[in-house]
Amino acid sequence: MTPARRARGPRRAPGAPALHTPPALHTPPALHTPPALHTPPALHSPRATPRPAALAALAVGVGLLAQPAPTHAERAWHGSVGAGSSVVLTGAGGDHLRFDAAAQLSPGTRFGAGLAWRGVDADHAGLVMAGVVYEGAAARPRLVLDLHASVGADLDARAPLAGGGVRSTLTVIGPLGLVLDGGAYLVLDGIDGTRLQLQTCALLAARW
């Protein structure tokens, strides 16, 4: 058998019916491909390009943080002296309207020293005291708020005392100021004579 005959396939026997060749399968038409959807352009992101104003604010903030803390300037010596009227609220032992005088001096710090003569009138020698003054807050030169604590003596009872209070000084004009002071002072005069003297006063003071 030659190669050409082998390529034709197996021989059909004589008299055998011809093999039925099935018809070619129907190929469906190609499906319609829809056009590509339109892709919108990418939205502009505000973070992609920082705004000049934001950059400027950031630069200013960094510059402020980088600055060294300001040094506290040395305080000058300052003080005041004044006199005025007072009202004794408790422990008066007589008339409630009295007179006060007070002075204080601070050597360039928040702490200072104070002297006072409180609750004086024609019938009462009053209270004399000395103590420590602390500047709690200030908006110089207009307003100063001081805390004070003192020890001293009641000149009438000849008894020791201790106490303290709050003092605010408001500058009126030039070196003149108005001092408002409120305090509580415990006079230790035995079991029967011990008393708590609460008082308030308004003084006209000279400041420097």
Backbone hydrogen bonds, N-H to C=O, Kabsch-Sander energy under -0.5 kcal/mol:
donor,donor_aa,acceptor,acceptor_aa,energy
6,R,2,T,-1.8
7,A,3,P,-1.5
8,R,4,A,-0.5
8,R,5,R,-1.0
9,G,6,R,-1.0
16,A,13,A,-1.8
21,T,19,L,-0.5
33,T,31,L,-0.5
39,T,37,L,-0.5
45,S,43,L,-0.5
48,A,45,S,-1.3
49,T,45,S,-0.7
55,L,51,R,-2.1
56,A,52,P,-2.4
57,A,53,A,-2.5
58,L,54,A,-2.4
59,A,55,L,-2.3
60,V,56,A,-2.3
61,G,57,A,-2.4
62,V,58,L,-2.4
63,G,59,A,-2.1
64,L,60,V,-2.2
65,L,61,G,-2.2
66,A,62,V,-1.8
67,Q,63,G,-0.8
67,Q,64,L,-0.6
73,A,71,T,-0.6
75,R,108,G,-0.8
78,H,106,S,-2.0
80,S,104,Q,-2.0
81,V,206,A,-1.7
82,G,102,A,-2.6
83,A,204,L,-1.5
84,G,100,D,-2.3
85,S,202,A,-1.0
86,S,98,R,-2.3
87,V,200,T,-3.0
88,V,96,H,-2.9
89,L,87,V,-0.7
89,L,198,L,-2.9
90,T,198,L,-1.3
98,R,86,S,-2.9
98,R,96,H,-0.6
99,F,120,V,-1.6
100,D,84,G,-2.6
101,A,117,W,-1.9
102,A,82,G,-2.4
103,A,115,L,-2.7
104,Q,80,S,-2.4
105,L,113,A,-2.5
106,S,78,H,-3.1
108,G,76,A,-0.5
108,G,106,S,-1.8
112,G,133,V,-2.3
113,A,105,L,-2.6
114,G,131,G,-2.1
115,L,103,A,-2.9
116,A,129,M,-2.1
117,W,101,A,-2.9
118,R,127,L,-2.9
120,V,99,F,-2.4
121,D,124,H,-2.0
127,L,118,R,-3.1
128,V,153,A,-2.2
129,M,116,A,-2.2
130,A,151,V,-2.5
131,G,114,G,-2.1
132,V,149,A,-2.0
133,V,112,G,-2.3
134,Y,147,L,-3.2
135,E,110,R,-2.3
136,G,134,Y,-1.0
136,G,145,L,-1.5
137,A,145,L,-1.7
139,A,143,L,-3.3
142,R,139,A,-1.5
143,L,139,A,-1.4
144,V,169,T,-1.9
145,L,137,A,-3.2
146,D,144,V,-0.5
146,D,167,R,-3.6
147,L,134,Y,-2.9
148,H,165,G,-2.2
149,A,132,V,-2.2
150,S,163,G,-3.2
151,V,130,A,-2.4
152,G,161,L,-2.1
153,A,128,V,-2.3
154,D,159,A,-3.1
155,L,126,G,-2.2
155,L,153,A,-0.7
158,R,154,D,-1.8
159,A,154,D,-1.1
161,L,152,G,-1.9
162,A,186,L,-1.5
163,G,150,S,-2.4
164,G,184,A,-1.8
165,G,148,H,-2.3
166,V,182,G,-2.2
167,R,146,D,-3.0
168,S,180,L,-2.7
169,T,144,V,-2.8
170,L,178,L,-2.7
171,T,142,R,-3.0
171,T,169,T,-0.5
172,V,176,L,-2.5
173,I,176,L,-1.1
176,L,173,I,-2.2
177,G,205,A,-2.7
178,L,170,L,-3.2
179,V,177,G,-0.5
179,V,203,L,-2.9
180,L,168,S,-2.6
180,L,178,L,-0.5
181,D,201,C,-2.3
182,G,166,V,-2.3
183,G,199,Q,-2.5
184,A,164,G,-2.4
185,Y,197,Q,-2.2
186,L,162,A,-3.0
187,V,185,Y,-0.7
187,V,195,R,-2.8
188,L,160,P,-2.6
188,L,186,L,-0.6
189,D,187,V,-1.0
189,D,190,G,-0.5
193,G,189,D,-1.3
194,T,190,G,-1.1
195,R,187,V,-1.8
197,Q,185,Y,-3.3
197,Q,195,R,-0.6
198,L,90,T,-0.6
198,L,196,L,-0.7
199,Q,183,G,-2.1
200,T,87,V,-2.0
201,C,181,D,-2.7
202,A,85,S,-2.4
203,L,179,V,-2.8
204,L,83,A,-2.3
205,A,177,G,-2.8
205,A,203,L,-0.6
206,A,81,V,-2.8
207,R,175,P,-3.2
208,W,79,G,-2.1
